[in-house]
Amino acid sequence: MIREFFKPLFLTAATIEDDGTKGLGQNRIVANVKEVSTDLDQLIRR
């Protein structure tokens, strides 16, 4: 469920990383959200 909610953000973050243009403010926010959602995912699986 949470994975589905964050799926657009995962896709966006992956695109940014592949592009190599992660330095912009909005892109940094997307990358941070991706990290937080990954942490949430790990906590839920425990």
C-alpha positions as CSV (number, residue, x, y, z in Angstrom):
1,M,0.0,0.0,0.0
2,I,2.7,2.5,1.0
3,R,4.8,1.3,-1.9
4,E,1.9,2.0,-4.3
5,F,1.5,5.5,-2.8
6,F,5.2,6.3,-3.3
7,K,5.5,4.7,-6.7
8,P,5.4,7.9,-8.8
9,L,8.1,9.3,-6.5
10,F,10.3,6.2,-7.0
11,L,9.9,6.5,-10.7
12,T,10.7,10.3,-10.6
13,A,13.7,9.8,-8.4
14,A,15.1,7.0,-10.6
15,T,14.8,9.3,-13.6
16,I,16.6,12.1,-11.9
17,E,19.4,9.8,-10.8
18,D,19.8,8.4,-14.3
19,D,19.8,11.9,-15.7
20,G,22.5,13.0,-13.2
21,T,20.8,16.3,-12.6
22,K,20.1,15.7,-8.9
23,G,21.5,19.0,-7.7
24,L,18.4,21.1,-8.2
25,G,16.2,21.8,-5.1
26,Q,13.1,20.0,-6.2
27,N,15.1,16.9,-7.3
28,R,16.8,16.8,-3.9
29,I,13.4,16.8,-2.3
30,V,12.3,13.8,-4.4
31,A,15.5,11.9,-3.6
32,N,14.9,12.6,0.2
33,V,11.3,11.4,-0.1
34,K,12.5,8.2,-1.8
35,E,14.9,7.6,1.1
36,V,12.2,8.2,3.7
37,S,9.8,5.9,1.9
38,T,12.4,3.2,1.7
39,D,13.0,3.5,5.5
40,L,9.3,3.2,6.1
41,D,9.1,0.2,3.9
42,Q,11.9,-1.5,5.9
43,L,10.2,-0.7,9.2
44,I,6.9,-2.2,8.1
45,R,8.6,-5.4,6.9
46,R,10.2,-6.0,10.4
